[in-house]
Amino acid sequence: DERSRIATVAIVVCSAVAIFAIAIFLVALFNGALLNRQMEYVKVPNLIGQTYSESLQLELEDWNIQLLPQQYDDQFAAGQIMHQEPAGGTEVKKGSDIWLTISMGEEPVVKTMSDFVNTDGNVATSILEGQGFVVIPKMESNDTVPVGLVIRTDPVQGTELTEGQDVYLFISSGPVTAQ
């Protein structure tokens, strides 16, 4: 009978598809378990009190270092790490983020605009936001200042600043490329 033959073929095809799908699922599950087993865990060092520098960055190559806005703190000298997340001693996957807050030292009575020319735009932003200013980055092409570094600021270096003031950072996007 034609109907029973079609039904039998449909059952065989559906069964084959189901077996194939289950096989793929099991292979994926097995590979995922193997990958998780191979993932390396590392212990986060205690960085509180250390001075943040390029050499420290190189020592921390097993992690993805993220900088939070810098803050004033009279217990930590300018440039010292005053907070980290996750805490030292925590075990995390190699390559995980470590969030650092760097001290700007004791808060001055009067804040003046620092010289950020040729400073990394992200570092300048972190410092200024930590001082309580609103940073407005502006990308600008420049033939001499490397990409990502500050070309100039508005207000300029030495200007007295007020809490919450807008600070414009003009950041190099590199030389103009010919179309």
Buried (B, 14 or more C-beta within 10 A) or exposed (E): EEEEEEEEEEEEEEEEEEEEEEEEEEEEEEEEEEEEEEEEEBEBBEBBEBBBEEEBEEEBEBBEBEBBBBBBBEEBBBBBBBBBEBEEEBEBEEEBEBEBBBBBBEEEEEBEBBEBBEBBBBBBBBBBBBBBBEBEBEBBEBEEBEEBBBBBBEBEEEEEBEEEBEBBBBBBBBEEEEE
